[in-house]
């Protein structure tokens, strides 16, 4: 079966899985097409708007291209914050809160008032080489950088009565067998949450058809909690690519946005809705009833879009 025919068959199934396909696009930049939903219309309604960036701190040409694309998009849609999913500083993280990489790979790259907004930051495996807690400490120097602990929660409101709880995990600790305390905390926080939307953020994928593939500990330890407590979306990186996956065994949709600083070959699997390997980021619009995701390439072109219905 040809890829496009196969993906179209998945589109038909998506409606019964809580999602609605709004754009089908190839993973090549030259075939990118505009988004069929008008984000300007959504901005006129009560929404929460944010960007998702992963695997970004390489300091190379692609990182700057993606940063420029983010600024181009941000000028059009006015995001309220940026969510990062780890691997913030290659190759081994930072030494201290005074490390020059904070300036050369963050402050001097993501410029413009539209991107000088709050950043909510997760840790990735490459952030563990030196001193991961230095990234927590840096937040005390730069209020733009939000990482109060290695794992944490924060809440945003679409309207006064419609809230979104974000649960930011330290998945590298889980991978290396140091996640028992965090999992206890995570379960407790999910039980406490009364939010309309529950969004979980981590570095390592639960679902992926990229070079790394699915992370076993995430599938075994985290996935059951997402399903049990009604989490609608899991956002991650680690793979240096862009993916959207809806496995019928999951209640949630898996969003991969790991193209912020490097690119790596990816592939289409049984439940892939989109896969792209040219670098890029996500833009997200949340309403009471839907989460809209756009994947953009380093030219700020929308290459794919998808919506997740509230359940």
C-alpha positions in Angstrom: 0.0 0.0 0.0 1.3 3.4 -0.9 2.2 5.7 2.0 -0.5 8.4 1.2 -3.2 5.7 0.7 -2.2 4.2 4.0 -2.2 7.4 5.9 -5.6 8.3 4.4 -7.0 5.1 5.8 -5.7 6.2 9.2 -7.4 9.6 8.8 -10.7 7.8 8.5 -10.1 6.0 11.7 -8.9 9.0 13.6 -12.4 10.4 14.1 -13.3 7.5 16.4 -10.1 8.1 18.4 -10.7 11.6 19.6 -8.8 13.3 16.8 -9.7 15.0 13.5 -7.3 15.3 10.6 -7.2 18.8 9.2 -4.2 18.5 6.8 -2.4 15.8 5.1 1.1 16.7 3.9 4.2 14.9 2.8 7.3 15.1 5.0 9.3 17.0 2.3 9.5 20.7 2.6 8.7 21.2 -1.1 5.3 19.7 -0.6 4.3 21.8 2.4 0.9 23.4 2.2 -0.8 26.1 4.2 -2.9 25.2 7.2 -6.6 24.7 6.4 -7.6 26.2 9.8 -7.1 30.0 10.2 -5.2 30.6 13.3 -6.1 34.3 13.1 -9.7 33.3 13.7 -8.8 31.3 16.8 -6.8 34.2 18.2 -10.0 36.2 18.2 -11.5 33.6 20.5 -10.5 32.5 24.0 -7.4 30.4 23.4 -4.1 29.4 24.8 -1.3 29.6 22.2 2.2 28.2 22.6 5.1 26.8 20.7 6.8 23.4 21.3 10.6 23.1 20.7 12.8 20.2 21.3 16.5 19.0 20.9 17.5 22.6 20.1 20.7 23.6 21.9 23.2 22.5 19.2 24.4 26.0 18.4 24.5 25.4 14.6 22.9 26.7 11.5 19.7 24.7 11.8 19.0 25.9 15.3 19.2 29.5 14.1 17.0 28.7 11.1 14.4 27.2 13.3 14.6 30.2 15.7 14.1 32.6 12.8 11.1 30.5 11.7 9.7 30.6 15.2 10.0 34.4 15.3 8.3 34.7 11.9 5.4 32.6 13.1 5.2 34.3 16.5 4.7 37.7 14.8 1.6 36.3 13.2 0.1 34.3 16.1 1.3 35.9 19.4 2.2 32.8 21.4 1.9 33.2 25.2 4.8 30.9 26.0 7.3 28.4 24.6 7.4 24.8 25.8 10.7 22.9 25.4 11.0 19.2 25.7 14.7 18.8 26.5 18.2 18.5 25.1 18.6 22.2 25.7 22.4 22.3 25.5 24.5 19.9 23.5 26.6 17.9 23.9 26.7 17.6 27.7 24.5 20.3 29.2 25.9 23.2 31.3 28.3 23.5 34.2 26.6 26.3 36.1 23.9 29.0 35.9 26.7 31.3 34.6 27.6 29.0 31.7 28.1 31.0 28.5 25.9 28.6 26.6 22.8 30.2 28.2 23.8 33.3 26.2 25.2 31.8 23.0 22.5 29.1 22.6 19.5 30.7 24.2 19.5 34.4 24.9 21.3 35.4 21.6 19.3 33.0 19.4 15.7 33.3 20.4 15.4 37.1 20.0 12.5 39.4 19.3 9.8 40.5 21.7 7.5 37.8 20.4 9.9 35.1 21.7 11.0 36.9 24.8 8.1 35.3 26.6 8.0 32.7 29.3 9.8 29.4 28.4 8.8 26.3 30.3 11.7 23.9 30.2 12.1 20.1 30.5 15.4 18.2 30.8 16.7 15.8 28.2 19.4 13.1 28.3 22.1 15.5 26.9 21.3 17.9 29.8 22.6 15.4 32.3 26.3 15.3 31.2 27.4 18.0 33.5 25.0 19.7 36.0 21.3 19.5 35.3 20.4 21.5 38.4 22.3 24.5 36.9 19.3 24.9 34.6 17.0 25.1 37.6 19.3 27.7 39.1 19.4 29.7 35.9 15.7 30.4 36.2 16.5 32.4 39.3 18.6 34.7 37.2 16.4 34.9 34.1 12.7 35.0 34.8 12.0 34.0 31.1 13.4 30.5 31.9 10.9 28.5 34.0 12.2 25.3 35.5 11.5 25.3 39.3 12.7 21.7 39.7 13.7 18.7 37.5 10.0 17.8 37.3 7.1 20.1 38.0 3.6 21.2 37.1 2.1 24.5 35.9 -1.4 25.6 35.0 -2.7 27.9 32.3 -6.2 29.1 31.7 -8.1 29.4 28.5 -11.0 31.1 30.3 -11.5 31.5 34.1 -13.3 28.2 34.2 -11.3 26.2 31.6 -7.8 25.3 32.7 -4.9 23.2 31.4 -2.6 21.4 33.7 0.9 20.7 32.3 3.0 17.9 33.9 6.6 18.3 33.0 8.6 15.0 33.6 12.3 14.2 34.0 12.3 11.2 31.8 16.0 10.6 31.8 15.9 9.8 35.5 13.1 7.3 34.8 15.1 5.7 32.1 18.0 5.1 34.4 16.0 3.5 37.2 15.8 6.6 39.4 12.1 7.5 38.8 10.3 5.8 41.7 9.8 9.0 43.7 8.9 11.0 40.6 6.3 8.4 39.6 4.7 8.6 43.0 4.6 12.4 42.7 3.2 12.1 39.2 0.4 9.8 40.1 -0.5 12.1 43.1 -0.6 15.2 40.9 -2.7 13.5 38.3 -5.2 12.4 41.0 -5.4 16.0 42.3 -5.9 17.6 38.9 -9.4 18.9 38.1 -8.2 20.6 34.9 -10.3 20.5 31.7 -7.1 19.5 29.8 -4.2 17.4 31.1 -1.0 17.6 29.0 2.1 15.6 29.9 5.5 16.7 28.7 8.7 14.7 28.7 11.8 14.2 26.6 11.7 10.5 25.7 8.9 9.2 23.5 6.1 6.8 24.5 5.4 6.3 20.8 7.9 6.8 18.0 9.0 5.4 14.7 12.3 7.4 14.7 15.9 6.3 15.2 15.4 5.8 19.0 11.9 4.3 18.9 9.7 3.8 21.9 11.2 4.1 25.4 10.4 0.9 27.3 10.2 2.5 30.7 7.8 5.2 29.4 5.5 2.6 27.8 5.5 0.4 31.0 5.4 3.1 33.7 4.0 6.3 32.3 1.5 5.2 29.6 -0.8 3.4 32.1 -1.1 6.6 34.2 -1.9 8.7 31.1 -4.7 6.3 30.1 -6.0 5.9 33.7 -6.2 9.7 34.4 -7.5 10.9 31.1 -4.4 12.7 29.7 -5.3 13.9 26.2 -1.8 14.6 24.9 1.8 13.5 25.5 4.4 15.9 24.1 8.1 14.8 23.7 11.3 15.1 21.7 14.5 13.0 21.8 14.0 12.0 18.1 15.5 14.7 16.0 12.4 14.8 13.9 8.7 15.7 13.9 6.0 13.1 14.3 2.3 12.7 15.1 1.2 9.3 16.3 -2.2 8.0 17.3 -2.0 4.4 18.5 -5.5 2.9 19.1 -4.2 1.3 22.2 -3.7 4.8 23.7 -6.3 7.3 24.8 -3.8 10.1 24.3 -2.1 11.4 21.1 1.7 11.5 21.0 3.3 14.7 19.6 7.0 14.6 18.8 8.7 18.0 18.3 12.5 17.3 18.3 13.7 19.2 15.3 14.9 22.4 16.9 18.6 21.9 16.4 19.2 18.8 14.4 17.6 16.4 12.0 17.6 12.7 11.7 15.9 10.2 9.4 12.5 9.0 10.6 9.9 6.7 9.1 6.2 6.0 8.9 4.9 3.2 11.2 1.6 1.5 11.6 0.0 4.4 13.5 1.9 7.4 12.1 -0.2 10.3 11.0 2.8 12.4 10.1 6.6 12.1 10.1 9.1 14.8 8.9 12.9 15.0 9.2 13.8 18.5 8.0 13.9 20.2 11.4 11.3 22.5 12.8 8.9 23.0 15.7 5.2 23.0 16.6 2.7 25.7 17.2 -0.4 24.9 19.3 -3.7 26.5 19.8 -5.9 25.3 22.7 -9.6 26.0 23.0 -12.2 24.5 25.3 -13.0 21.7 22.9 -9.9 21.1 20.8 -6.1 21.2 20.8 -4.8 22.3 17.4 -1.2 21.4 16.4 0.8 22.7 13.4 4.2 21.4 12.5 6.4 23.9 10.8 9.7 23.5 8.9 12.7 25.9 9.2 11.1 28.1 6.5 8.1 28.7 8.8 5.9 26.7 6.4 3.2 24.5 7.9 3.9 20.9 6.8 1.1 19.2 8.8 -1.7 20.0 11.2 -3.9 17.9 13.5 -6.5 18.5 16.1 -7.2 16.5 19.3 -10.8 16.6 20.6 -11.4 16.9 24.3 -12.6 13.8 26.1 
